[in-house]
Amino acid sequence: MMDHVINYLSEINPVLAALYASTFTWLVTALGAAFVFFFKTMNRNFLDSMLGFTGGVMVAASIWSLLIPAIDMSEGDGFMQVLPAVIGFLMGAGFLFALDKLLPHFHVNFKQVEGVKSPWQKTTLLVLAITLHNIPEGLAVGVLFGAVAAGVPEASIGGAVALAVGIGLQNFPEGIAVAMPLRRMGISRRKSFYYGQLSAIVEPIAAVLGAFSVAFFTPLLPYALAFAAGAMMFVVVEEVIPEAQQNKDSDWATLGFIGGFILMMSLDVVLG
């Protein structure tokens, strides 16, 4: 099954392939959000383990799928080879840092609003908080497909598919993480689901932009890969891990992180 998917994606336009792959990650988010139709609340340990799983996937993807290929495809020796990855990583983290400070958003576990002051409702701010997570994820998928189109030997369709699958798996708990709090806030099941899946709509957009840009501007590839990695790592350290550790019993979040890291690392090696 997976071989057929990889073969198909390798034969079509890379921008279209990035769109298909990121649409899959969006649909998995919607699947997680759909749990709101069956449950009003969920076990806190389960949610923490899923948040930890999300962090593990994102960290492993940043290293194996993005940073290592970015360094391998850079020219030069020693520090000059790693310099594009360093610059891209700093730019990606800086970009998410700026969005975090400027874009108003609400963290339900911290019960606080971040970013500039806004009259927007908490429902809108909560969706924006998860949307921040999804920008670098969609960008990462698109950049990898663009790298394949550019003929970069360090990039492969299998690796791009592995990244999309990993991100899709960790998007499942993200859909739950948006929809469930909204439901607890008194929002209807239908609206909670709508906002839950809406948080990931940015992924196909970011993926298409990423694939389109690097497919036509090959020298940007190491910087673009590291940019996506820096943005993802910022999200993990700033938001995912702290939110997962809010509960007194933090072991579940830690075990989830380890499981997510191992799964993403294995997917990248097996499929890539």
N, C-alpha and C positions, 0 to 999 in steps of 0.2 A: 504493500500500500504506500509506504513512505517513499519507496523507490519511484513509483509512478508519479507521485507529487513532485519529487525533485526533478525528474526527467521533464515533466510538463513545464515547470517553472523555468527550466534552463532553455526552453525552446521559444519562449515568448519575450516580448519587450520587457526589459528590467524594471521600468517604471510601473508597468502593468503588474508584473510579478510582485513588486513591493506593495502595490495597492491590494492585491489579493491576500498577501501574507498578513498585512496590517489589518485588513478587514476581518480576518480570522481572529486576531487578538481582540478586536473590538467585540466580536460576537461572543467570545468567551467571557468578556466583562458583562455582557448582557445576560449570559447564562447565570453568572453569579448573582447579578441583581434580581433575577427572576425568583430567587429563593424567598424574596419578600412576599410572594404570593402564598407561600406555605408556612412561613414562620414569622413571628413578630419580633422575637428575640433569639439570640444564639449564645451558646456557652462561651463565656469569656476566654477560657483556656484555648478553645478551638480557634477563636478569632485571633488571639495572640500568636498561636502557632502558625496560622496562615500569614499574618503580617511578617513574622520571622522568616517564613518560607519566601515571601516576596523579596525581602532584603537579601537572602542568600542567593536567589536567582539573579538579582540585579548586580550584586558584587561579582559573582562568577562570570556573568555575561560581560561585564566591564573589563575583566582581566583577559579571559580566553577569546572572546569574540571580537573585542575592540582594541584594547591596548597592545596586546602581543602582535596582532596583525599590523597595527599602526607602526610599531617599532620595526618589525621585520621588513616592511616595504619602504622604510626610510633609507636614504643613502647616507654615506659617511661612516665613520668609525667612532666608537666610544660615545662621548657625550653628544657629538653632532648627530649621531643616529637617533638618539632618544629625544633630542631637542624638539622636533615637531610634535611628538606625543606629549611632552611637557607643556608646550605652548597651548596645544589643543585642549588638554585636560584642564588647564587653568582657565581657559576661555569658557569651557562648558560649565565648570563649577561657578565661575563668575556670572555667567548668564542666568543660571538658576538662582544664584544669590540675589541678583538684581530683581528677578521676577518675584522672589519670595518677599522682598522688602517693598516692592511697588504694588503688586497685584493683591487686592484684598481677598483673603480666604480664611476659612474657619476650620480649626482642628477640633473635632468632636471630643476626642479623648482628653485634650488639654483644656477644653471649654473656653477657648480664647480666639479672638480674631487677630490675624496678622496682616501686615501690609498697610497701605494708606487707609485712612478712615473712609467708610462708605455707608450709604443708606441702604445697601442691598440686604435682602433677607438672609438668614442663616442657611437656608436651603441652597441658595445660589452660591454663597461663600463656601459651603461644604463641597459642592460640585467642583468649584474652582480649585480647591485644595488638591483633590484627586487628579484633576486635569493637569496640574503642575507635574505630577508623577509621569503622566503619559506622553508628554512632549518629548523627552529624551528617549523614551522607549520606541516610539514610532520613528524618530529620527535615526536611531541605531539600526533598525530593520532596513530602512530605505537606503542608508549609506552602504550597508553591506551588499545589497543587491546592485547598487550603483558601482561598487568596486568590482563585482563579478562582470558587469557589462563593460567596464573599462579594461578588462583582461588582466587584472592584477593577480599574479599567481598565488599570492597569500590568501586570497578570498575565494570562496567556493559557494555554489548554490546550497550544498549540504550544510555549510556553516550558517548561511543566512536563514535557511529553514529551521535549523536547530535553535537559532536565536528567537525566531518567531514563535516556535513551539514553547520555548521556555518562558517568554514574555506572556504568551497566551495563558499558560498555566498559572502564572502569578497574578494575572489580571482577574482570574476567577474570584479570589478573596477580595480584590479591590472593589469588584462590583458589589459584593456583600457589604464591604466596609462603608460604601456610600448609601446603599438602599436601606439597610437595617436601622442606622441612626435616624434617617429621615422618617421611617415608619414609627419609631419610638417617639419622635417629636410630634406625632399626630397627623403626618401627611398620609394621604390615601395610598393603598398598595400600588395602584396604577401610576400615580405620580412619583412614588418612591422608585419604582422600576424605571420609569422614564429618565429621571435624573441620574440613576445609577448607571445606565448604559450610555447616557449622554456624556459622562465624564471621559469616555475613551474615544469619542468621535474625532478627537484631535490626532489620534495615532495614524489613521490613514492619510490625513493631510500632511503631517510631519514626514511620514514615510515617503510619500510621493515627492515632496520638496527635496528630501535628502537624496533620493535616488536620482532625481533629475539633475541636481546640482553637481554631484560627484561624477556622474556618467559623462558629463561634458567638460568638467574641470578636474582632470585626473590629479594634478599636483596638490589639490586640496585634500586628497583622500586621507593621508595620515593625520592631518589636523582634524578632519571631520569625524573620523573614528574616535580619536581621543576626546574630541568635544563631547560626543554622545556619552562616552565613558565618564567624563568629569561631571556632566549633568546628572547622570544616574547615581554616581557615588555621593553627590551632594544631597540628593533626595533621600538616599538610604541613611546617611549619617544625621541629617537635619530632621527628618520626619519619620521614616519608617521604623527604625530601631527605637527611638525614644517613645513612640506611640505603642510599640509592642511591649515595652518594658514598664508600662504604667501599672500593670497588675502586680501584686505582691509576689505571686508565683511566676517568676520570669523564666523558669526552666522550659516552659512550653515554647516560648518565643525563641529561646536559644536553640532548642532541638529543631524547631521549624527552620531556622536559619541554616543550620548545618545540612538538613535534608535538601533544602532548596539549592544550596551551593553545590552539593554533590551531584544532584540531578542535572543542573545546568552544565557543570563541568563535563559530565559524562555524555550529555547530548552533543556538546560541541565536538568532543573527541570522536564519538561514534559516527555522527552524521557529517562532520566537517572533514 
